[in-house]
């Protein structure tokens, strides 16, 4: 079957939620109907040794419940081996088609001449999602994204989900279709907030809504939210969580020479920022905040396993 | 002209030393005939941020006189930009066809499907020179090596010389020919100790001897030499230097989390080893040792410029 046909079929998705009667996701996972489910997710595993160490620390501290690997990055072998040796760790693939830092770059894992529409003149990924969106050919993007997932699996990782670095795979409608198609091909849930449905024609959005686990709310700290103590911006995010499936994305790293050099010239999501995120999720204050707001922490593994148990029916 | 012909012609070399009458290299550079010339050379620039910072520090301290960049490594863009902005820095290309660490890997900069004989199943370079030597096809190796030099030049680096990571380009006779050929193509001197001549048929060795700047002595610290203080092994090396062209290879790095993670499981040439090398070349004791032994420090730039001035004649 041609890949384009596969992509189309994949849009029909893997899971028919309607088969579950009137139970919502919380109930299907064994929680009360109006539970505020929250995945606390660390992006960018594999980006650097600093990020790898910080993510492992955050998992060990139970500060995060999930994370995802940037397979094309220099330090992915380290975290892939760690994930293989720690199969309980909830790890997905952070599908990567951009390389945003100035002096620390990476390209795809597919031979460069097979994915030239994704690469700049030095065969690195583009810096911005905009450049990617204008240049990317779907067939090349799909080849690279599948190679990233395949490589992680071959390394012994059992991915729990797919998500996307800087929203790479949301760069244009063709990439979005490919992204959703990968969910079907690999039997993995994808990060996809409900608000994104408005990008699609109403009929397609309706069909999607009934067939994938949509995030009801995605919270990620943005520079404009920072005013005063680090925890305060997160406090607002947590206190306004509603029942349903929520994800909070954090960026953790050890603020050291390596990370400072990678992020040089970029304060937003930079080295100091990431250390603050690590300190935050590891802190008793943050855990108290979750408890006070009756948050139920879950990971992507529970959703993947639920999804696949239903597929098997 | 076909590349194979170019390679052959390159073996005829660039420089006819015989045109210089009876002057030896020291005299051609303006020093007394029996001078003990020494290049103190830092390998592995670009390998990591730690190595980059240490090398810059060693240059600033005048602990080294030359260094070379591993272009395919993750941190090469950082040091290439630094070299571009510091054109006085004596920087060559550390031609790289191996990736020896366990969890921190790199492949070539040429599309992987064009250099498959140089790569393992994950498209990383082989770990050992032996594996490379058995598998490498000359045409693919030359394509990759030229791409490495071209990329550095395109980044604004003006290379002073070529040398080779782990002796990659000495892995088999075909690679040696390519290596020497690159000297001719790029008008750059190559690291080539006189003792290597014994690998070649006598006639060819004789011809080479008259046409390239051979190193009279190459000193690199080996594990078996270490016994007591770090400086003691180097002391022996320095005290036994003879008049002629000598190179001392050092491996400098900051002994930090990043470098320890790269070198995990490898004490030899590991993170602590490299910090000791950095401390050594920066120390007054080391500089006193050089002075006491009447060493004249030079860089590869002087040799390159001499070589090209003669070519122009």
Boltz contact constraints between the chains, C-beta under 6 A:
constraints:
  - contact:
      token1: [A, 49]
      token2: [B, 258]
      max_distance: 6.0
  - contact:
      token1: [A, 49]
      token2: [B, 261]
      max_distance: 6.0
  - contact:
      token1: [A, 74]
      token2: [B, 74]
      max_distance: 6.0
  - contact:
      token1: [A, 77]
      token2: [B, 103]
      max_distance: 6.0
  - contact:
      token1: [A, 77]
      token2: [B, 105]
      max_distance: 6.0
  - contact:
      token1: [A, 78]
      token2: [B, 103]
      max_distance: 6.0
  - contact:
      token1: [A, 103]
      token2: [B, 77]
      max_distance: 6.0
  - contact:
      token1: [A, 103]
      token2: [B, 78]
      max_distance: 6.0
  - contact:
      token1: [A, 105]
      token2: [B, 77]
      max_distance: 6.0
  - contact:
      token1: [A, 111]
      token2: [B, 111]
      max_distance: 6.0
  - contact:
      token1: [A, 111]
      token2: [B, 112]
      max_distance: 6.0
  - contact:
      token1: [A, 111]
      token2: [B, 113]
      max_distance: 6.0
  - contact:
      token1: [A, 112]
      token2: [B, 111]
      max_distance: 6.0
  - contact:
      token1: [A, 113]
      token2: [B, 111]
      max_distance: 6.0
  - contact:
      token1: [A, 258]
      token2: [B, 49]
      max_distance: 6.0
  - contact:
      token1: [A, 258]
      token2: [B, 258]
      max_distance: 6.0
  - contact:
      token1: [A, 261]
      token2: [B, 49]
      max_distance: 6.0
